[in-house]
Amino acid sequence: MALNDDLVPNPRYRDLETALAAVRAHIHVLETALDPACAQFGGQAVWVGPTARAFGEELNGRRARVKTAAQHVLAELEAELRATPSKISRTAASSLSAWG
């Protein structure tokens, strides 16, 4: 078992933090990508009828699925970060860096 003096920052933890920051930076773009189209389509009666309603429902459904998927990616990455120790033994860290 490693002593506190033998613990060093975990390279995998740092990589996960970096990945999480990048994902968070792009989540808003993903979550709102279809908002302008949904707002424009639902804002004025430029196309009406059953086909238009079906298209609008499909568009809104896809927007909801994109938001759900983006949140799922974020949650999975956050869970992986929580499960990863921020510090590990010097020996374990050197073996991880040998793989990278």
N, C-alpha and C positions, 0 to 999 in steps of 0.2 A: 504494500500500500504506500502511495506516495505521501510524503510530508508536504505541508503547506509551502515550504521553501522550494520543493521540486515542481510545483504547479506553474504552468505557463499558459498564456492564452491559446485556446483551441483554434487552430486554423479553420476547421470546418464551421465553427460557430461564427467566426468573422465572415466567412464566405456566405453563410446563410443570412447574416445581417445585411450584407451588401446586396444579396439577391432580394431580400425583403424590401429594402429601400427602393430598389429599382421597380419592383412590382407595384409598390404603393404609389410611385410616381406615375405609373401608367394606368392604374386601376380607374381613376376618374375618367380618363379618355375612353377606356373600354365601356365603362358603365353609362356614359352619356353619348356614345357614338350614334345611336339611333334616335336620340331625343329630338334633334331638329327635324328629321323626317316625320316622326310621329306628330310633332306639333304642327308642322306645315300641312300634313295630310288631314289632321283632325280639326284644323283651324278654320278652313273655309270649304264650302260645298262646291269644289271644283270637279269632283267625281262622286257621283251618288249611285245608289242602287245596291243590289245584293252582292255583286262582285266587288264593288268598292268597300262595302262593309266587311266582307270576308278578307280583303287585302289589309284593311286597317286592323282587324283582329289579329291577323298573322304577323303584321309588323309589330304590333304591341306585344304579342307573345314572344317574338324573337328578341325584342328589347329586354323583356323580363328574363329570358333564358341567358342572355349575355351578362346581365347584372348578376344573376345567380352563379354562373360559372366563374365570373371574376372574383366574387366573394369566396367561392369555394377554393380557388387557387390561393388566395390570400390566407384563408383559414388553415389550409394544409401547410403552407410555408411557416406560418406562425406556430403551429403545433410542432413542426419539426425543430424549429428554433428552441421552443420551450423544452423539448426532450433532449436537446444537445447541451452538454455541460460547457460553460464558458471557459473553464480552465481544465486542463488535463496534465498528466505527468509529462515531463520533458521527453521521456522515452517514447510515449505514445505520440506526442506532437512531432517528433523527428521521424517516426515511421509514417505519419500522415503526410508530411511534407515530401517524403521520398516518393509517394504515389503521385503527388501533384507535379 
